[in-house]
């Protein structure tokens, strides 16, 4: 393994511990997001790829969208050398793609590392299949200054209402 991989893995593991809490529920201190910092986005505590559970009763034919199951989270961790770069900015926005036709995605705004946010039930995603979770210093479709790099996670949407006993 390379030193870069090991350093990033340690930073992400530290962030996961901070998100989950230590011992009796005490969380490690959060740190403000600042310019020119590397970061990685996380969905349900996972980086790179994650499963997002949806609740879409009925047949899953076509391109149906539905709500996410409650209790799922998105978060941002600062890393020494990661996939994202804040560029000139001090916040990170996140949303899911694909975005349902004729809508804007529900965005979460992060101003602190190590501060997970629950994914609102108002978020609509494909009932099943794949998509992306985008973590970007620039809001959805906003013109932005150069220098930032977004982080994109591969997401598998799994419909728990379609599970068979």
N, C-alpha and C positions, 0 to 999 in steps of 0.2 A: 504494500500500500504506500501511496505517496504521502509526504508530510502534509500536503494541502488537503488531501482526503481525510486524514486523521484529525487535523485541526477543525475542519468543517463538521465532522461527525461529533466531536466533543462539544462544539458550540451548539449544535442542534440538540444533542442529548441534554445539555444543560438547560436549554429552552424548554424541552419537554418536561423535565423535572419541575421547572418553574411553573409551567401550565398546570401540571397535575397536583402540585403542592408537595410539601415535605412533612413527614411525621403527622402531627395533629392538624393538618390543613393549612399550615403557614406557607405562604407563597414567597418565593424569592422576589426581590425588588425589581420593578420594571425600569426600563431606561427609555428616555425620549428618542424618537426617530430623528435623525439629523441629516444634513446634506452629505453627499459623497460617502455613503455607507453601503456595504454589501448586506443583503438580506435574503432570506428564503421564506416563502409562503408555506403555510401548513393548513391542511384540512383534517379535522378530527385527529390532530396530533401527528399526522403523516406528512412527509415531504416527498416530492417527486411524483407520487401517484397516491390516490386515495379512493375509497368507496364512500358515496353519499347515498343515504337511504331515502327513498321517496315513498309517498303514500298515495297511490292511484288505484282506487277500487275499480273493478270492472275490467273489461277486455283492454289489453294493451296495444291494440292494433293502431296503425297509423303513427302520426307524429304527436302523440298526446304529451301534454305537460301537466305537472301537478306540484303540490307542495313537498318540501323536504320534511322528513320526520323531525320532530322536536328534539332538542338537546344536542345538536351537532354544532361544531365550532370551526371558525377560521382564526388563524393567528399569524403573526410575523415574528421571525427570530433573526437577530443580527448575527452574521457570521463573518469570519475573517476574509473569506474569499468565496462568495456564493454567486448564485445565478442572477440575482437582482442587484440593481444599483440605484440608489435614490437620486443620483445626479444633484441638481440644485434644490431639491425639495425636502420637506420635513414631515411628510405624511405618506401613507400608502393606502390605496383604495383596492378593494377586491370585489369580484363579481364572477358569476358563472357564464360560460358560453357553451352551446349556442344560446343566444338571446331570442326568446319567442318573438315572432313577427310583430311589427308595429308597436314594440314596447321598448322601454329602457330597462336595463337590469337594476335590481335592488343592489346598491353598493354599500359595503361596510367601509368605514374610514378608520385607519389605525394611526395614532399619534405616539404610541408607546410600543416597544417590543415587549414580549412576554405577557401580553394582556389579551387573552383569547376573547372573542365575541361570538355569541350564539348566532347561528344563521337564522334569520327571521323566517317564520312560517309563510310570510307573504312572498318569499322567493319562489318563482316558478322555474322548474327545470324539466328536461325530458324525463318521462316516467321510467325509462330504462335506456340502456345504451351507454355511449361514452360522450364526454365533453371535456371542458377545461375549467379550471379555477384560475383566474388571472389576478395577479398581485402587481399593481402598477403605481408609481408615484404620480401618475396623471389620471384624472377621472376618465370614465368611459367616453370615447370619441372626442375628448378635449384636445385642442391644439396645445402642444407642450414644447418647452424648451429642450434643446439637445442635451445629451449626457446621461439620461436615465436609461435603465434597462429593466423591463418587467420580468417577473418570474411566472411561469405558467406550469401548473400541475395537470397531469392527466387524471381525469375523474371518471369513474364508472358509476353510473346511476343504477341503483338496484331497488326495484319496487317491492317493498315488503308486503303490500296488500295482495300481491299476486302469488305469494308463497303458498304452496300446498302442504297441508298437515301431514 
